[in-house]
Amino acid sequence: MSAGMPVWLAAGRGGTPLVMLHGMGSTASIWLPQLEYFARERLAVAWTMPGYGWSPAPSELTWPALAKSLHDMLDALDIEQAHVLGHSIGGMIAQEFYHQYPDRVKSLVLSATSAAFGSRDPAWKENFLNQRIDAMRPYADFAEAAPELLAGFIKPDTSPRLRALASLSASPIQKEAYLNAMRLLVTFDRSEEFSSISVPILLLAGEHDTQAPPKGMQRLAQANANARFEQLPGLRHMANIEAPHLFNQTVETFLTA
């Protein structure tokens, strides 16, 4: 790994690789149930986003800089083209990567995300950010806040083992890195370009997800003829650990179609 390269986990070999990009409160290890499953048929890779954990932060945290980091990681792994699976902010990075480097993407799986974050109203964005900053004030670090944050994102009967994985995956994140990512999050808007994506797209939404509601993702699917929408029953925002078997099978069916 060269200086400045993101940290990643990888398993398996061959096939068209699957590259997985985590959400706001996670690192690469959140994808362990997927790495184990998909490695049976292909190379599966999960990154830790630049600025999180041991992944060096870019000199400036921008969408193009994150896309370039992903490009460099694929080069380091000798991956010419990949299926790219992005969850939440990872789904936004996946879209940005496609728009910057379309020839490197075989398909997109966009889980619990959108083509533009929230409202375009600057006052709404400022209020959203202030709420998130205020919510973090009582905590010395992000790991301390993670269990309470996660409680709202996963269904109540998620197994203790997978809840523990979610907390473990959050533990390397520095509080300031999380807030910096949040500041970037509110700037994302690729809604005008979504219809121009020419690779197959799978849009996944948990039935009870309040962060990326199914209605919004279903509308997004209608904006691109290459997109199909799947609602995952009974799930919230983190389907890949709430119901790994269902999530993995849904993605696998799409990848092999």
C-alpha positions as CSV (number, residue, x, y, z in Angstrom):
1,M,0.0,0.0,0.0
2,S,1.5,3.4,-1.0
3,A,1.4,6.4,1.2
4,G,-2.0,8.0,1.3
5,M,-3.8,4.8,0.1
6,P,-7.1,3.9,1.8
7,V,-7.1,0.9,4.1
8,W,-9.1,-2.0,2.8
9,L,-10.2,-5.6,3.6
10,A,-10.3,-8.2,0.8
11,A,-11.3,-11.8,0.4
12,G,-11.7,-14.2,-2.5
13,R,-10.4,-14.0,-6.0
14,G,-11.5,-13.9,-9.7
15,G,-14.8,-12.9,-11.3
16,T,-15.8,-9.3,-11.6
17,P,-14.8,-7.8,-8.2
18,L,-17.3,-6.3,-5.8
19,V,-16.1,-3.2,-4.1
20,M,-18.0,-2.0,-1.0
21,L,-18.2,1.5,0.5
22,H,-19.5,1.9,4.0
23,G,-21.8,4.5,5.5
24,M,-21.2,7.5,7.8
25,G,-20.8,5.7,11.1
26,S,-18.8,2.6,9.9
27,T,-15.5,1.4,8.6
28,A,-14.5,-1.5,6.3
29,S,-15.4,-4.2,8.9
30,I,-19.1,-3.4,8.7
31,W,-19.0,-5.5,5.5
32,L,-17.6,-8.7,7.1
33,P,-20.8,-10.7,6.5
34,Q,-20.6,-9.6,2.8
35,L,-16.9,-10.3,2.4
36,E,-17.4,-13.8,3.6
37,Y,-20.4,-14.4,1.3
38,F,-19.3,-12.8,-1.9
39,A,-15.7,-14.1,-1.7
40,R,-17.0,-17.6,-2.6
41,E,-17.5,-16.4,-6.2
42,R,-15.3,-13.3,-6.7
43,L,-12.8,-10.9,-5.2
44,A,-14.7,-8.8,-2.6
45,V,-13.1,-5.6,-1.3
46,A,-14.3,-3.2,1.4
47,W,-12.5,0.1,2.0
48,T,-12.3,2.4,5.0
49,M,-13.1,5.9,3.7
50,P,-10.2,8.4,3.6
51,G,-10.1,10.3,6.9
52,Y,-11.6,7.4,8.9
53,G,-9.7,5.0,11.1
54,W,-6.2,4.3,9.6
55,S,-7.1,5.6,6.1
56,P,-5.2,8.9,5.5
57,A,-7.4,11.9,4.9
58,P,-7.0,13.7,1.6
59,S,-5.5,17.2,1.7
60,E,-9.0,18.5,1.1
61,L,-12.2,16.4,1.7
62,T,-14.2,16.7,-1.5
63,W,-16.3,14.3,-3.6
64,P,-13.7,14.3,-6.4
65,A,-10.9,13.6,-3.9
66,L,-12.8,10.6,-2.5
67,A,-13.5,9.3,-6.0
68,K,-9.7,9.6,-6.8
69,S,-8.8,7.7,-3.7
70,L,-11.2,4.9,-4.8
71,H,-9.6,5.0,-8.3
72,D,-6.1,4.7,-6.8
73,M,-7.2,1.8,-4.6
74,L,-8.6,-0.1,-7.6
75,D,-5.3,0.5,-9.5
76,A,-3.3,-0.8,-6.5
77,L,-5.5,-4.0,-6.6
78,D,-5.2,-4.3,-10.4
79,I,-9.0,-4.0,-10.7
80,E,-9.9,-2.7,-14.1
81,Q,-13.7,-2.7,-13.6
82,A,-15.8,-3.5,-10.6
83,H,-19.4,-3.8,-9.3
84,V,-19.5,-0.9,-6.8
85,L,-21.8,-1.3,-3.8
86,G,-22.2,1.9,-1.7
87,H,-24.2,2.4,1.5
88,S,-25.6,5.8,2.6
89,I,-22.7,8.3,2.1
90,G,-20.9,5.4,0.4
91,G,-23.7,5.3,-2.2
92,M,-23.0,9.0,-2.9
93,I,-19.2,8.3,-3.3
94,A,-20.2,5.4,-5.7
95,Q,-22.2,7.8,-7.8
96,E,-19.4,10.4,-7.8
97,F,-16.9,7.7,-8.8
98,Y,-19.1,6.6,-11.7
99,H,-19.4,10.2,-13.0
100,Q,-15.6,10.7,-12.7
101,Y,-14.5,7.2,-14.0
102,P,-17.5,5.5,-15.8
103,D,-15.3,2.9,-17.5
104,R,-14.3,1.5,-14.2
105,V,-17.8,0.6,-13.1
106,K,-19.6,-2.6,-14.2
107,S,-22.8,-1.9,-12.1
108,L,-23.9,0.1,-9.1
109,V,-25.7,-1.2,-6.0
110,L,-26.9,1.8,-4.1
111,S,-28.1,1.0,-0.6
112,A,-30.1,3.5,1.6
113,T,-28.8,6.6,-0.2
114,S,-29.9,9.2,-2.7
115,A,-28.7,11.3,-5.7
116,A,-28.8,14.5,-3.7
117,F,-28.7,15.1,0.1
118,G,-31.9,16.5,1.7
119,S,-33.1,19.9,0.8
120,R,-31.3,22.5,-1.3
121,D,-32.2,25.2,1.2
122,P,-29.0,26.5,2.9
123,A,-30.9,27.2,6.1
124,W,-32.2,23.6,6.2
125,K,-28.6,22.3,5.7
126,E,-27.2,24.5,8.4
127,N,-29.9,23.4,10.8
128,F,-29.2,19.7,10.0
129,L,-25.5,20.2,10.6
130,N,-26.0,22.1,13.8
131,Q,-28.3,19.3,15.1
132,R,-25.6,16.7,14.4
133,I,-22.8,18.7,15.9
134,D,-24.9,19.3,19.0
135,A,-25.7,15.6,19.3
136,M,-22.0,14.8,19.5
137,R,-21.1,17.4,22.1
138,P,-21.7,15.1,25.2
139,Y,-19.2,12.5,23.8
140,A,-15.4,12.6,24.0
141,D,-15.1,10.4,20.9
142,F,-17.3,8.8,18.3
143,A,-17.0,5.3,19.7
144,E,-18.8,6.5,22.8
145,A,-21.7,7.9,20.8
146,A,-21.9,4.9,18.4
147,P,-24.2,2.5,20.3
148,E,-26.9,5.2,20.8
149,L,-26.7,6.4,17.2
150,L,-26.8,2.8,15.9
151,A,-29.9,2.0,17.9
152,G,-32.0,4.2,15.6
153,F,-30.5,2.7,12.4
154,I,-31.0,-1.1,13.0
155,K,-34.1,-3.1,13.8
156,P,-34.6,-4.0,17.5
157,D,-34.2,-7.7,17.0
158,T,-30.8,-7.5,15.2
159,S,-28.6,-10.2,16.6
160,P,-26.3,-9.2,19.5
161,R,-23.3,-10.4,17.5
162,L,-24.1,-8.1,14.5
163,R,-24.9,-5.2,16.9
164,A,-21.4,-5.7,18.4
165,L,-19.9,-5.7,14.9
166,A,-21.6,-2.4,14.1
167,S,-20.1,-0.8,17.3
168,L,-16.7,-2.3,16.6
169,S,-16.8,-1.0,13.1
170,A,-17.6,2.5,14.4
171,S,-14.9,2.5,17.0
172,P,-11.9,3.7,14.9
173,I,-13.7,6.8,13.7
174,Q,-12.5,10.1,15.1
175,K,-15.2,12.5,16.1
176,E,-13.8,15.4,14.0
177,A,-13.6,13.0,11.0
178,Y,-17.2,12.1,11.4
179,L,-18.2,15.8,11.6
180,N,-16.1,16.6,8.5
181,A,-17.8,13.9,6.6
182,M,-21.2,15.2,7.7
183,R,-20.2,18.7,6.4
184,L,-19.4,17.1,3.1
185,L,-22.6,15.0,3.0
186,V,-24.9,18.0,2.9
187,T,-23.2,19.3,-0.3
188,F,-23.9,16.2,-2.4
189,D,-26.1,16.7,-5.5
190,R,-25.8,14.5,-8.6
191,S,-29.5,14.5,-9.2
192,E,-29.3,16.0,-12.6
193,E,-26.8,13.3,-13.8
194,F,-28.6,10.3,-12.3
195,S,-30.6,9.6,-15.5
196,S,-27.4,9.5,-17.5
197,I,-25.9,6.5,-15.6
198,S,-25.6,3.8,-18.3
199,V,-24.7,0.7,-16.2
200,P,-27.3,-1.5,-14.4
201,I,-28.3,0.0,-11.0
202,L,-29.9,-1.8,-8.0
203,L,-31.5,0.5,-5.5
204,L,-32.1,-1.0,-2.0
205,A,-34.2,0.4,0.8
206,G,-35.2,-0.9,4.1
207,E,-39.0,-0.8,4.6
208,H,-38.7,1.3,7.8
209,D,-35.6,3.4,7.0
210,T,-36.2,7.0,8.0
211,Q,-32.7,8.2,6.8
212,A,-33.2,7.2,3.1
213,P,-36.9,6.4,2.9
214,P,-38.1,3.8,0.4
215,K,-40.4,6.3,-1.4
216,G,-37.4,8.5,-2.3
217,M,-35.4,5.6,-3.6
218,Q,-38.4,4.3,-5.6
219,R,-38.7,7.8,-7.2
220,L,-35.0,7.7,-8.0
221,A,-35.4,4.3,-9.7
222,Q,-38.0,5.9,-12.0
223,A,-35.5,8.5,-13.1
224,N,-33.2,5.9,-14.9
225,A,-34.3,3.1,-17.2
226,N,-31.3,1.0,-16.1
227,A,-32.4,1.1,-12.4
228,R,-34.5,-1.3,-10.4
229,F,-35.7,-0.9,-6.9
230,E,-36.0,-3.5,-4.1
231,Q,-37.6,-2.8,-0.7
232,L,-36.3,-5.0,2.0
233,P,-39.2,-5.9,4.4
234,G,-38.9,-5.0,8.1
235,L,-35.5,-3.4,7.9
236,R,-34.2,0.0,8.7
237,H,-31.0,1.8,7.6
238,M,-28.3,-0.9,7.9
239,A,-29.8,-3.8,6.0
240,N,-26.4,-5.5,5.4
241,I,-26.1,-6.3,9.1
242,E,-29.8,-6.4,10.1
243,A,-30.5,-9.2,7.7
244,P,-27.2,-10.3,6.0
245,H,-28.7,-13.4,4.3
246,L,-31.5,-11.4,2.6
247,F,-29.2,-8.5,1.7
248,N,-26.5,-10.8,0.2
249,Q,-29.0,-12.9,-1.8
250,T,-30.7,-9.8,-3.2
251,V,-27.3,-8.3,-4.3
252,E,-26.1,-11.7,-5.7
253,T,-29.3,-12.1,-7.8
254,F,-28.7,-8.7,-9.3
255,L,-25.0,-9.3,-9.9
256,T,-25.6,-12.6,-11.7
257,A,-28.6,-11.5,-13.7
